[in-house]
Amino acid sequence: MSTQTGLIQFAEDLRQEVISSSDGGIDSEDGEADSFREDEFTRLMIESLTAAGELEDGEVCYYRSRGIKVNGYSINQDLDCLNLFISIHTQSVPPVTVTKQEVETAFRRLTSFLQQALKGYHQSLEEASNVFDMALNIHDLRKQLSQVRLYLFTDGRTTLDVKKHETIENLICSFHVWDIERTYRCLSSGKQRETIEIDFESQYGVSIPCLPMPASNSDYSAYMAIIPGEILYKIYAEYGPRLLERNVRSFLQARGKVNKGIRETILKEPHRFLAYNNGISATAEAVELTDLVGGGKGIKYARDLQIVNGGQTTASIYQAVRKDKADVSDIYVQAKLSVVDPEQVNEIVPLISRYANNQNKVSEADFSANDPFHIKIEELSRTIWAPAVDGTQRQTRWFYERARGQYLDAKGREPTLAKKKAFATVHPTSQKFTKTDLAKFENTWEQLPHLVSRGAQKNFIDFTVRLTKRGRFEVDETYFKRLVAKAILFRSAEKIVQAEQFGGYRANIVTYTIAYLCHKTAQCIDVDTIWKQQGISSAIGEAIAIVSRQVHQTITDPPEGRNVTEWCKKEDCWKTIQALDIELPAAFLKELIRVNQGTSHQVDKGIDSPDSLDLEIIAQVSQVPADTWFQLSHWAKETSNLQPWQRSLAFSLGRLAATNKNPSRKQANQAVNILQEAERLGFNLNLTHLI
């Protein structure tokens, strides 16, 4: 398929995805459908750039007034970089040309909003609107911000290649145009993000001295280098989190508290930094060496540079310059740079990352798309057929996009136009979901809406940490089907909330509404039936509408504060919603799973549900008689063996056995440990009647 054909197909796919995702029952003739579609287009672009490592996250926030327009924003973790978004959504296929004048006009409207927000524009806005939150955030951070990045998103082709930086209200503003061609190149390249390419000589005026590894037959090459602190600062200032995309553990390091020891060394003994600090580990796809004037080799160019260990060191140097105005001219950082063949990057780099970080508490949390959990879900998504609905015989699949661009890649591999259409029929874009979607569905179901409200990437990291703490988890067909049911529930709620026309905060309202229903029903919503019907019942829809109205009223009236967006990120907000006494429809309550009434339906607990191995352990533990548990608990207390909580759990397991109730997954796994430890200490499971 030619590049031009691929681009047109990509543009059509994007257009259909926008239409599908923004279809919430709004009359297209009232003019609101186009604004909803522009919001959805903006959301998809934010997601793409977040996956590409260009952004940490972002929020859709549309506002337009005379000479002003903005479609969304984000503020980085360090609160010193503001990103503002504006969209030109043409809805045209083939893509039309967006002229230089149109681009310049859009940027003028965006910079006008920036100027007004910095001066206190929020004071003239309605406090219950999300644009008020955006303007207030910008105004509150006006003295902390050091740079502003202005993004233009469009589904058309642009003719403006480069727009020079400008200084607005003493802030350096850079301009970034993402048109349909650039977006297509990024998403169809097979990469997880846009590659970082650094020419040290042209960008920073110096090559990095290095010592190459002796030649070998290894599948990688390595270099020991000494990087000047000033260069490391400038690299991080320009690329930020994109340097850490292959290693979220370094990402977490960089976002933790700045190490006091590192900071003290930078400020008081910079000349000893090299001696005191362990340095960084980095990877690249390719490097270009040059001969240094004084002899030896230097790294002139690096492609796809990534820091896999040393995020805190890098961020500490950056923060010392930014916040403490530190002089880092005497600081040098040792670096091990591993150059890995692009064909093996996804295999080798995660291992380098893991072993380089094995001293960290979160070292077992692998945030890679190559995690077995995500691989298994991908496999199931390619084989499990969703039930046919609406009286048709046509079945479809839910496509799990484990790595960005998989959907387009799979569709592009179909040899003919007819087969591409058949692929789209079997895998409609409305049934595509990503890793961050999965985390959003699960954390909402687990009643963590305040975490979901913090943004896709932060929520995904939290979900992954919880998954890691949960331990081994075997994904099976049941889990996949229930996951899809939650996706159906969530996306149905999005359309219902959109139809309510609250005017903003849809994402927050949706996650809080579903979390409230899960909390009030003890997660007894029948997800198995949702899967079978591939939709929610009218009773569930009615419940969502009723709860969403109360949720909207509550979150837009935060206590002692005016920033709704920040309030929704707080656990106290969730506690306030939990305390609401909302009367749920009788029809909805009638559809809930009835536990302990012989029903074959089970309450879904998400990743905390027992997998096949857990069920075997539960069955084995359930065979231990109640008297054995009681005797074990008594023995442990009399002999001061086991931990107090283990003695207590043994007694609780006895009470469960006495009433013919099964232990939970966690209880069963702990029970095995208790039995093994008790037997090791001399407790004889077969002689408990003699004790």
Protein Blocks (a to p, Z undefined) as FASTA:
>chain_A
ZZklmmmmmmmmmmmmmmmmmmgoiafknopmmmmmmmmmmmmmmmmmmmnomagbdcdd
ddddehiacfbdcddfkopaccddddddekpacdddddfklmmmmmmmmmmmmmmmmnop
mmmpcfkbmklmmmmmmmmmmmmpmbdcdddddfbdcfbfbdcdddeehiacddddddfk
lmmmmmmnopabdcddddfklmnopacddddddddfbfbdcddddddfklmmmmmmmnmm
mlmmmomklmmmmmmccdfklmmmmmmmmmlmmmmpgbjadddfbdcddddfkgpjddfb
dghiacfbhjlmmmmmmmmmmmnopafklgccddddddddfklmmmmmmmmmmmmmmmbf
klmmccbfkbmklmmmmmmmmmmccddeehiabdcdddddfbghklmmmmmmpmbfklmm
mmmmmmgfklgccfklmmmmmmmmnopaklmmnojklmmmmmmmmmmmnopadddfklmm
mmmmmmmmmmmmmmmmmmnonopaklmmmmmmmmmmmmmnoopacfklmmmnopacfklm
mmmmmmmmmmmmmmmmcghiablklmmmpmklmmmmmmpccdddfklmmmpccehilpab
dcdehjmbccfklmmmmmmmmmpcfklmmmmmmmmmmnopajfklmmmmmmmmmmmmnop
acdfklmmmmmmmmmmmmmnopafklmmmZZ
